[in-house]
């Protein structure tokens, strides 16, 4: 659709008036749902790709998303009103998830399809969500998560929601392309995108959760405590790896404060992804992250020379953890040279 | 030495089958169990055998002469108890999940219809719009509705609904049951649902074909006691949650709307995940001539006590605003008001008056001991407003200086609390986020919409803290919207 390019241009330019005009005009032609998903959704996916490729900053990502969000508001105000004829759905993001737009798009689409929707947005602490579920007793709660490192929180939130007897549908990039982590976590449903989610809710009743359970019931490997210990000592790990790097990589000694902070943040990310990979017990999650980090560092003009020694240092620190060793020692770290 | 007659008088049925497979003999118990000629048994050792509505475990004992004695151990009661224990465990699990009264009633009706009766009704004590009634036919989906029913028409129902003191189950004459309850049924029993000293309602079980046995009724009472606790817990939770919501509603940050000439956006996060209110606050009031009054502040302390204080401060400021719009006079008055009440709780605050002008927004800012607002120009330049003043509510007199700032289209003014700058953490876990880092980050934020700006600042601080503890955080952006041109 040509509207995708037009909305992208308008959002990048920070021009909300043009963005609003673009989506309203497109809605007249293609209908609201198509514009929400195939225009706004498409632009938002492009935002994600541009950010991943380091072509836009996080601040730009926020600015573009805010314009997109305004466009959604304009669509929401002009959408055909219909009475809710289907069930009640609560839509929320996992706490700590900053990408609220995918959840908002789902909420809008479900409203268009005739569901009664409670959209709670991003930054909902789990205790509030649970209280909300007890108070309102929806038919389904839909949880969205985009970032892989939120998976442990997503799992805990899912389990807590299920303990209230409400079935949980999950979606978003964090759960893997085919929803592999959704299944591993025992979600009652997983949908690839908002359209699939709406179709599924219309065509079938989501089964209620079985008896309350603990996260470790879904992931027995957590009993080895590797995830817990790595998470608990994450900051110590980052500090000691950072000190080790300063000894190994002489160039680091002349780093500016900002470079130091960037390097420390990169290390914190590595530890966070390692912890997440340990949580779901999936080496590829960590390896995909490493190869992506290598590319971003290259794009940022930072030589990836610190990555390899950082992983070695981490491996020494975590020598008693067999699963972490396996992930850190993976032969094809697929790092750019 | 066991004599032959002993096994014949044993209470356990026993049969002897000879080597060729014919029944050779039976004891008295076996004879009463199998009054007719018995076919030679084809049992396996340990198998559960059903005879005349009872269950027996078949035990095989090989005799020296090649014959086999089958002992039948009655396990009917054991199986029944085991089934009931499993059922109660399953029911308890299902009942304990929800704190939503409607969902609880639905679960109770569904379980009762599945395991206790052909049809089950759960009737809760009267609310404003009638009695909540959940009805479930075996195998069907329960229905919930508010019904105006005359509970006096059913003997024992109104007593059960009053719940206190507990009344025993009552049998109802099916013929005398009102139409809304049941028609053409054989048996009806009303059981109170005893809660935590509060009436949770009544459970009505209906059978179409036969009467309830005494045993079944006892089990129904056991079920009702668990169901009652679950429903009353849900009711108590809901009562408390409604009260909390009503009382804290005015303490929540206001929803900010968009004005023709001004973009406003705010973000708030209380320090505790279980709380929605804290010691930080912001507020916006409309003044004549399209002007807006904006305030953001921080009451010393956190949690609910501090939140209650923010409510008083917000109310006081709103009242003061009706008589005085000069910032210094207003803060002096607020200072007096705080001094004459609770001296232990001082505040820091920034007040602002926003006036649309031809080339953007004219903003007057006055700090009462608060961090100076930051001005983020459309080109990314960041400067602090030149306003300072003393804390409010601690000294008899306060000093303030007011700054005036012009925001051109695309410029923003950011008000924030120290929860942002004093966020402790970072990748190494031992640094404050700090004002310098905030300013550096804001240089990337030139020309951002207000909503994106507050979200970005909040995210940076929250990610800096990571999973650690943080103080209350409040951010408010006043942005001069870009012109509708191009």
Contacts between the chains, C-beta under 8 A, distances in Angstrom:
chain1	res1	chain2	res2	distance
A	13	B	486	8.0
A	14	B	410	8.0
A	14	B	447	5.6
A	14	B	448	7.4
A	14	B	449	7.1
A	14	B	482	6.8
A	15	B	482	7.2
A	15	B	486	6.4
A	16	B	449	6.8
A	16	B	482	7.9
A	17	B	484	4.8
A	18	B	486	6.8
A	57	B	444	5.8
A	58	B	456	7.4
A	59	B	441	7.6
A	59	B	444	3.8
A	59	B	445	5.3
A	59	B	448	7.0
A	59	B	456	5.8
A	60	B	444	7.8
A	62	B	448	7.0
A	62	B	452	4.3
A	62	B	453	8.0
A	62	B	455	5.9
A	62	B	456	4.5
A	62	B	459	7.7
A	63	B	445	7.8
A	63	B	447	7.4
A	63	B	448	4.7
A	63	B	449	6.6
A	63	B	452	4.8
A	65	B	452	6.9
A	66	B	448	7.1
A	66	B	449	4.3
A	66	B	451	4.8
A	66	B	452	3.4
A	66	B	455	7.3
A	67	B	449	6.7
A	69	B	451	6.9
A	70	B	449	7.3
A	70	B	451	8.0
A	95	B	273	7.8
A	96	B	462	7.5
A	98	B	455	7.4
A	98	B	459	5.2
A	123	B	269	6.8
A	123	B	458	8.0
A	123	B	462	8.0
A	125	B	273	3.9
A	125	B	274	7.3
A	126	B	273	7.1
A	127	B	273	5.4
A	127	B	274	4.5
A	128	B	273	7.8
A	128	B	274	7.9
A	128	B	276	6.7
A	131	B	241	6.5
A	133	B	100	7.7
A	134	B	98	6.6
A	134	B	99	4.0
A	134	B	100	5.1
A	134	B	234	7.6
A	134	B	237	6.5
A	134	B	238	7.8
A	134	B	241	7.6
A	135	B	100	6.9
A	135	B	238	7.0
A	135	B	241	5.9
A	136	B	100	7.6
A	137	B	98	7.0
A	137	B	100	4.0
A	137	B	102	5.9
A	137	B	103	4.6
A	163	B	97	6.1
A	164	B	97	5.9
A	164	B	98	5.6
A	164	B	99	7.3
A	164	B	100	7.7
A	165	B	94	7.7
A	165	B	97	3.8
A	165	B	98	4.6
A	165	B	103	6.1
A	165	B	107	7.3
A	211	B	90	7.7
A	211	B	93	4.7
A	211	B	94	7.9
A	212	B	93	6.8
A	212	B	96	7.7
A	212	B	97	6.3
A	231	B	467	8.0
A	235	B	427	7.8
A	235	B	428	6.5
A	235	B	429	3.2
A	235	B	430	7.8
A	236	B	429	7.9
A	238	B	427	5.7
A	238	B	428	6.0
A	238	B	429	7.4
A	239	B	428	5.4
A	239	B	429	7.3
A	242	B	428	6.9
A	258	B	440	7.7
A	261	B	426	7.5
A	261	B	427	7.0
A	264	B	426	7.3
A	264	B	427	3.7
A	264	B	428	5.3
A	265	B	427	4.7
A	267	B	427	6.5
A	268	B	427	3.9
